[in-house]
Every structure is written in C-alpha cells, then in structure tokens.
Amino acid sequence: MMFTALMALLIGEMTARDNARWVNAMIGTDLSDAPTMWGNYGGTYPGAVAPWGMMQISPETSTRPDERGYYYRDSKILYFSLYDHKSGYPNGSAGTMKIALVRGTLDSIPQGYEGRAFNHNNEVARPGYYSVQMDDGDMVEATAAPHSGMLRYSTSSAATTVVIIDRGLAVEDRCTVIAPRYHSVMRFSQKFNGFCHCGDTLFLHFGTCEPLLIEAMCSATNRAGSEKNGAKELQGGDFDAVSRATYQLWNDELACVDVETADADHKTMFYTALYHAMLMPRNVADAGEEPRYAGFSAWDTFRTLHPLLALLKPSRQTAMTRSLYDEYEQRGMLHQGPMTGYHVLAILLDSYEKQATDLTIEEIYAAAETSYERYLKRNGLQPFDTQGYIDARQAESVSLTTELAYNHWLMSRIAQESHHADQAARWLAGAHNYRNLWDASTEFLLPRLGDEVLRNSGEFGYQESTKWTASYFVPHDVQDLINLHGGREHFADRLHRAFVEGEIVFDNEPVLHYPTLFVSADRPDLALEHTRKVMNSSYGNTPGGIPGNDDLGSMSSWWALASLGLMPACPGTGEYVLLPTIFDRATLHLESGKTLIIERKGSEKPQQTPCVSVDGKVWLGWCLSHAELLEAGEICYDWTHQAVPITRRPYSLTREEPEITVKVAKVKTKSVLPDSPIAIAYTATNHSHTVGAKRVEVTEGDKILAQRLTTVPAQSTVVDTISFALYAHGKHIVQVAGKSIAIDVKEVENSHPMRCERLQVPALIKQGAKNEIEMTLKNAGCKKYEGKEPVMLNGKAIMHISSHHRCAR
C-alpha cells in the first residue's frame, strides 16, 4: 500500500508539472538573428500539432521560394495547411491540404489575393493550439491531435466561403468533404449552402455568423482508419477538450527533464528546443496502434536529434529504428534521404549502442550490408574503394569522401560487433580514405583529380560546406586528424582561429560537433568557450533565435544537448563529451525509472574549467559512455575546485600519437640577396606505427620566419625542404629543428622596395559614402624606406600614403 501511494504521489507530481508553458513556438519562424551561410531562415511553424503528429494545422503567409510557409515578417495569412510540415526544412516548412477562410461568397480566388491582414500581437501559439484575430476582427483557432484536428472560425460576416485546395477533393454530402491525401475526411458543424469545384480548388458557401467548426481526420491506411482516428481523438467535436488533451500530451513528453534556472529565456529556449525535437519524423500509425514513423532525413538528424531521443525517449527511438527496418524489409533498402552519405547507419548503430532499439545486431548488419552496397553501386561511388577517394569530377567530392569514410567505419563496427571479422576488415580499409585528399601545404581536405590537388576550387567539392568546415569532419578518428595537423597544440590553435575569424560559421549540421573537438586536443576550456559563445550569440528567445534552418529539429537538439552538457562525441560509439550545464540543476527522468541530476556549483569563470565529479567521485576525463551515464545518479561541475588533468579522451580509431624526428642537412654559410628564396633541406622520420605530421619552423630569435607541415607515413622517412627569405643586410643566425645556420644578406640599392601584399576594398560602394581601404605594404629591401605610395584609380593617382617601413615589415 505504501509503495502504491508513493507511486501515485510521484505520478501526480509528474502530471502537475507544466513544462509546456515554457514553449515559444515562434522561435525559428524568422530570419536568423546570427550571421549564416547555409540558409538564414529557421523555417519552423507556429501551428497546432501533437508530439510527432501526423496532423499539423498551421497558418501560411508566404509562397516565396526562400520563405515558404509561415514567415514572421509577413503581415497577411494566405491560408492554413494540414499536413507535411517539415519543421525547419530549408526555405520553410510549407504544408499541404490548404484551407482559406474568406468573407463573402466566392467562386474563384480574387486576382491579386494576398491573404488576410493580421498583427502578431493578436496571435497565440502554444503546444497543440494556435489562434489569430484578423485585423477585421474575425478569429481563427486551430487545435490538433496526433491524427486529427479542428479549426474554429468566428466572424461577423453574414456569409463565409471556405476554400480548400488539394488534389482529388470530393463533396460527399453538405457537411462532408473527402480527399485522397492521407484518406482525409473533413466535416463541418453547419451545412454549406452550395459549392463550386474548379480543378484542385473547392469553394464551400456558408451563410451564418455562428462559429464554424471544421473537423479534419486522416490515416495512412484507409478511410476507415481516418474515421477511427477522429472518433478516438476529437472528443466528440469539443474543440477546447481536444486542445487541453493535446497540451497534456506535450506536458507528458516534456516532463522528461526539469531544469532549474533564474534565466527565463534559457528555460524557454530549452523546452522549445525539446518541442522542436519532438515533431519529426511523424507517427503515421493509426491511433491505438504501435507507432510507425515516416519523414526521416538522416544527414540532418543523425548528429543530434536521434542521440537526444535515444537518451530521453528511447522507446520512441526504438520504434523509429523498427520503422527504418520495416522499410528495408519492404523495399530491400534502408532509408537514405537527401544529401550525401548513408547516415542511417549511424542512427541504427548509435541506437544499438544506447539500447534504444529492439533490433538485433545481426538484423542491423544484414540491412546495413545490403543497403550500403546498393547505395554505393547505384550512385557510382565504387572509386571510393578502388582509388581511395571520390575525385573532383563529382561536385561534392570532398564531402562525399569524408562522409563515406565515416560510413565505412560504421559498417566496420557493425560487422565487428556481429562477428563478421572479414567484412569488418574490408570496410575498415576505407575509414582513412579522407587522408588521400589531405593537403599538408594548406592543411585542408581539397578536391583532387588524379595527381592534381585543386587548391583554388572555391566551394566546389563540398556539400553545404567549405574547405574549412569539411576538413574537420572525421568524427570517428579525431586523433588521426590531430596527427595530420602536427599535434594537439596547433590543431586547437587553428580550430580556435577558424571560429574567431569567422571561417567556421555555426549554422548547419556539419559543424555541430566542432566545438567539442577541442576536448580531444586537451583544451576543454576552448570547447566550453566556443560552445557558450554559440549558445549565447547564435540562439535566442526570439523568432530569429535559431542559426540557419532547424532541419527537423537538428539545430534545436544541439542547443538542448549543449545546455544539459551532454554532447554526442561520435554517433556510433554511444559516448558523450561532457561540458558544464548552463542550468543550476537539470533533472533527467529516464524511462528506466532512474533519475540523473546534472548540476553546477560556484560561478562560471572565463577560460577556466571546473572539476567534474560523477556520484561524488572526481571524473578523470571530459567524456563518458552511455552505459556509464545510465549508471550515474549525479554529475556535478564545481568551479570552487580546480579541474584535474585529463587522462581519458573521447573515442578515436587512432589512439597513438606519432613520434617524428627531424634532421637538417648540412648547410654552409650562405650569402644571399634581400628577398631571395632560401631553401633548407631536412629529413623527417616517423618512428611510430601511425601516420602523422611534423611542423618544421625557421626562426630568428623569437620571430618565426617560415613554417612547413610535413606528413610522414608510419615507420618511414621523408625528405622535404622549407623556404623563406631575409631582408635586412648583414649576418643572420636562423634555427631549424634545433640547428643554427648562418646566412649573410648582401647590401644592395633598391630605389623602390615597397610591395602591396594585401588589398581589401568593398566590392560595392555607395556613391558619396566614406569607405575604408585596407592594405598591407611590405618593404622587401635591406634598408629602412621612407616615401609615399600612390593609390591608383583607373590609372590615375587619387591619393598617397606615407610609408615609414623598416625592412621586411
């Protein structure tokens, strides 16, 4: 009896929590507040929807190609739509089955129709409910259950026309319209007086001022399924009861985490992020049946959305993986989705590692092996295995190469865990193929055509990426990437500068795990710095509060995971990178019945990391496995204690660091002219069993004159040269790999040694406006130079810049 009473009390507390009230469905409906490169529109929608609901009733304001669906900056609503809203999809989340509510009696859409004017102050958007009062006083309300929904229209007009736009519409009787899309059935609370059917558009005429209720129901199976769904979900036509029931559904789902913070914006952003993560893929099974999901987009969602669901909603994730497997059994191939790569493999393996699937590893292996082989063949990607990379004849060659390397690693791991050792070795052979595009001279992965590396390819070779963002996508072997960069220090410094200087813009899926790469380079302070910067500057509690397209909740899921401090390290390993939570305390109510508390103590300090403890014991690393997470009861980040040295890093296929020694060839004292190239030869020997790179520098005192990165295969020696120039006349002593070399620079007369090294001028200049011109001038002579440098426009000097430069400045 005591146990039963306690359970009842706990259930009562769960029900009483109202986390749904923190959801701001307007977040992501506008242009992003932060600068973006790959889509500047969040693309979410504010309409009524249940968790993973098949029915989504949302207003639409725009048909413009770049902002389809609801766009916050618009001031007129064109119509409402019922289905197929892909939340956060590129260019907006427009839906299908459109319904417009218009005053008067119409038999055609007026020429130049732009919708009905409204003001955002007269909108209400909360989980499961949306309403808007038009500027003319009419009110439209929408609510939605998982497979059905209702519109309630109140107007002072004596006549109303309901306009429905979709294929195959048919009038069944004066209260019922049916359509083939999802076996739709629409019923009206009042009989319409007449109708006009013009192609795909149906005009229904009503002659009453009473609130008009429209019930809509759907099914992926048949008409009977739609009727059954409506009977179970629409509460006998009680609009407010449906709204309350769906709001409670959202509260039940959002009760998985409770956060404590004085920052109301952070609380709103967190629960809105969870809300956006629970919209796609859609549950297309009828009410009361085992869930069945559709609408996957693996390239977008494998990094954050599915890891978030595997943690907080493993039963949902289990049903999703079963849906993916059912598709394989029906079609003979696993889902691919748009974009490059075959990342459904990551979803399946990561779910298996986190016990968020009921599929056996043998089932996953059979489906993955068959599907991936077919994918490679159908898309002509066999050269990845035969020549070791995808060459530049394919537009996204670099992105394809990096993603296929990751996919091959996934296949190897699946094969290994299902005891297919030969196949595991076969797939593993391709896991390092990205190395074949590595260009040590630029430190980028670049397009390649035969022996030619295309160093000036621009965006060619990349899928929604640049050479900066694509060159860090090696999630399964970060240590190898660090080795290619010449070690942790330079890797972290280069990645840090890429963020600071805007080379890496946080607005798209490929970079979602990049802030955590610093942990593998022993710089958790930089991981924390850049994670916080992204959270604070790129996200917000505003309509523009998502950086770029939300892509089915992927960008939102990142924020939810980052705010908790649990970032997926590499999907397929079941591992998390630990970063401090932004909340005073977050309580995760896991489906297993366990509770995990993540909290912080003390004040967060810039450029400092806290001491991490798990269940009261100091944790000697910034990562932990999913199994360890499930065993934990409490994770604490304590700024009142100093962080301990890291002894454990996230998973990497390569664990070894190369040991490379450099020996400089014997060099006699050289005599050179100013600005003449000087080349010094050296040998680099790799004593380890892993490929790596050594950074060789030429220095004079504390000044670095030149750097060169030399890549050396395992157990090999490479001969290379490093080039530089000197300017001031006289004797110089330079150091290379610990060796001092004397070089004499001859004194020469040079009447005009100044060179323009860099010139930055705006491409477009407003007439009459002041604009800045930035330039870098270099004195390539051996003496101090004083003079005036002309700035030329169309062959004429328009101004002169005074130069007072010492040599080589």
Secondary structure, DSSP 8 states (H G I E B T S, - for coil): -HHHHHHHHHHHHHHH--GGGG--TTTTSSB-SS--SS-SB-----SEE-TT-S-EEEEE-B--TTSBB--TT--EE-EEEEE---TT-TTB---EEEEEEEES--SS--TT---EEEEEEEEEEETTEEEEEETTS-EEEEEE-SSEEEEEEE-S-S-EEEEEE-TT-EEEETTEEEETGGGEEEEESS--SEEEEETTEEEEEE---S-EEEEEE--SS-HHHHHHHHHHHSGGG-HHHHHHHHHHHHHHHHTTEEEE-S-HHHHHHHHHHHHHHTSSSEE-S-TTS---EE---HHHHTTTHHHHHHHH-HHHHHHHHHHHHHHHHHHSS----SSSS-THHHHHHHHHHTT-----HHHHHHHHHHHHHHHHHHTT-THHHHTSS--TTSTTHHHHHHHHHHHHHHHHHHHHHTT-HHHHHHHHTTTTGGGGGEETTTTEE--EETTEE-TT-TTTT-SS--HHHHTT--TT-HHHHHHHTTSHHHHHHHHHHHHHTTSS-S-SGGGTTGGGHHHHTT-HHHHHHHHHHHHHHT--SSTT-SSS--TTTHHHHHHHHHHHTEEESSTTS-EEEE---SSSEEEEE-TTS-EEEEEEES---TT--EEEEETTEE-SSSEEEHHHHHH-SEEEEEEEEE----------S------EEEEE-----EEE-TT--EEEEEEEEE-SSS-EEEEEEEEETTEEEEEEEEEE-TT-EEEEEEEE---SSEEEEEEETTEEEEEEE-----S--EEEEEEE--SS--TT-----EEEEEE-SSS-EEEEEEEEETTEEEEEEEEEE-TT-
